[in-house]
Amino acid sequence: MRTRKALVVRGGWEGHDPVGCTEAVLPGLERAGFEVKVAEDLSVYEDPGLLAATDLVVHSWSAGGLTATQEANLVDAVEAGTGFAGWHGGVVATNVANPRYLRMVGGRFLWHPDGFQEFTVRIAAMPDRDGEITEGITDYDVTTEHYWVLTDSLNTVLATSVLTPGAADPWDGPVEFPVVWTRRWGAGRVFVCTLGHRVADLRVPQTAAIVGRGLLWAARA
C-alpha cells in the first residue's frame, strides 16, 4: 500500500502560533500513517509535481498572500484531487487577494469581537454527507475568538455558532455563522474549522476530534 503524504505549510503572523498549532496536529497524521513534510515558506507551492504527489495540504499561514503561480499550482492540485485543510486565521484570514484560493476554501474571515468570547459550538443535525467528522459530538462551549465569516451555500456546514449584538453593535439581532464546514472542489476535498487561535483551542477534546477527523477526511483516499 502506498504511504500517503501530507504537506504542512506554516508561517505568517506569529499571533496564531503556526508552529505550535501545527505541532499539535502532526502526531495524529503520523499515527494515521502519513509521511509528513513541513514547509515554512510559501514557495513550496511553486512545485506542481510535489503538490500533485501530496494527498493532503494543511495550510496554517495567517495574513499571507500567494503569487499568481503559487495560487494556480495549489488550486490546480486540489481540483485534481489533493486534499486541503486548515483552521482559524491560517486558512480563512489569509490570501485575501487570491480569488481562486478564496473560492476553493469557501469562506473568508471579516471580523471578531475584541478579546475572547464564550460561546457554544452548535453541532448540526446529521447532514446528508460528511457527518462522520462530528459523529458522536454534541454542542459544547468554548472561550476563544468568535469569527464573523463570509461563506456560500456550496459548503456542507457541520457546526455553527451565534454572534449576539451588544448595545453598541450595528446589527440588530443574533447572527448564525458556520464554524466547521466541508467542501468539494473539483476532485479535491476541503475542510475548514474557524476555531484554533491558539494551541489550547485545538486541545479542547471536541475540537481536537473534529479537526483530527477533518484532516483525514480531506486527504485523498
PyMOL commands that set and color helices and strands:
alter all, ss='L'
color gray80, all
select helices_A, chain A and resi 14-16+18-31+42-46+48-52+68-79+89-92+99-105+131-133+199-202+205-218
alter helices_A, ss='H'
color red, helices_A
select strands_A, chain A and resi 5-12+35-39+56-62+83-87+107-111+117-123+140-144+148-151+156-163+175-185+188-193
alter strands_A, ss='S'
color yellow, strands_A
deselect
rebuild
show_as cartoon
